[in-house]
Amino acid sequence: MFNTILVAVDESAAAKEAVRVAVELARVDHAAIVLANVVDVAKLVTVAGYDSPYPADALDVLTGASQRLLDEFKTKYAPSGVTITTALGEGDAVDEIVRIADENSAGLICIGTHGRTGLARLFIGSVAEGVLRSARVPVLTVHPN
């Protein structure tokens, strides 16, 4: 049904469950998986402080942590027999997830969601909701167990 499944990952329980679900789907459909993580440049302000919000060393720290996260997921699911690649984006998470999905001709985007409602969702925002609104392919949202 799908040749490629893009899975947006972070360190959350929801993302871990999304990867697990996507691997199972990929095994059934003989699909490949692209694990994607986005370095949100706006977070550099909190990492580096307000005096110099975009220093190269802070970007390197965030990029390195993101790549290690992707590599951990890839290593964990390597024995599944599913072809897994990684992609690292930089910028707005919604825009980058949709861009990476398009670039990899993903037929499905799988993303974890925390299921926040009310004021929490209003103030925190929802990457999953943004992807649902912007993606040109089906989006599977997964809640943590």
N, C-alpha and C positions, 0 to 999 in steps of 0.2 A: 504494500500500500504506500509506504514512504521509502524513498531511497536514502534520504538523509534526515536525521532528527537533530535539531539544535537544542542543546540544554543550557539554559542560563544558570550559572552556579555562583554561590557565595558560601559563606561558612555556616549558614542556617540549617536547621533540621529540615525545613521545607525543601531546600535545595538538595540535600542529601537524598530525600525521598524522591524528588524529581529525577535525579540521576538513576536511582534504582528502577523506577518505573520505565524510564526511557530505555534503559538497557534491556529490560524484559520485552518491550515493544520491538526494539531493534533485533533481538534474537528471533522473534516470531516473523518479522518482515524481512529479515536478512538486510537490514539497513545499517548504514554507518551513523556514527554519532560525532557531532562537533560540540565539545564542551566550551562554553564561552564565559568569560568574566570581563567585567568592564572596570577600569580604573577611573573613578569619578574624580576629575581634577579639582572639583570644588572641595573635596576632602583634604586637599593639600593645605588649606588654611588651618585646619585643626591639627595637622601633623607638624607643620612648620611654624605656626604662629602667624600673627597678622603683619609682622614687619616685612617679611618677604614671602608672600603666599605661594609662589611657584618655583622654588629652587629645584634644580636638577636632582640633587641628592634625595629630596623628599619624594620626587616622582620615581626615582630609582627604587626606593624602599617599597612604595606601594606596588609598583610594577613587579618587583621581585616576589613580593608576598602573593600577588595574584597568580603569577606563573607557578609558584610552588603549590598553590591550591589546585590549580588545573592539573598539574603533574600528579598530585596525590590521588585525585579522582581517577585519572587515567590509569595509574598503576593499580589501584584497587580493583578496577573493572577489566583490566587486561586479560585475566583468565576467562572472561565470559565468552571470548571468541568474537566479540563485536569489534569492528574497526573503529577506533576512537582517535580523533585528532583534537587539537585545542586551538582556540583563537582568543586573543587578548585585545580588547578594545580600549579606547581612551576617550572620555567625554561623557555625554549624557547617556545613562544606562539604557533607556528605552530606544533612543535613536541608534545606539551602537548594536544592541541585540538585533534589531530589525535589519540593520545594514549587514551584519555578519550572517544572518540567516539568508538574506538575499544573495550575498557573495558566494555562499556555499550551496545555493539551490536547495535549501532545506524545504522539505515538504510539510514539516511540523516543527513547532517550537514548543518545548516543554519547560515550564517554569514553576518554581515553588511559590506558594503564596502563604502569607501568615494569617490571612483572613481577618485583618483588622477592619473594624467598622467605626462609624460615627466620627468623633473628634480625632481619634488616633489616626484614622485614614486621612482625614482632612489635613492634619498637620504633618504627618510623616510622608504621605503620598503613597502611591503604589506603582512600583515598576511593572508588576504583573498586569495591572489594569491598563497602564500605558501601552504595553506590548499588545494586549488584546485589541486596543483601539487602532493601533498603527500597523500591525502585521498584515501581510498580504497572503498569509497561509494560516491554517488552523493553529490554535494555541491551546495546549492542554495545561491547565493549572492543577497543581498537586499540593495538597495540604500535608503537613507532617503527621506521622502516626502518633 
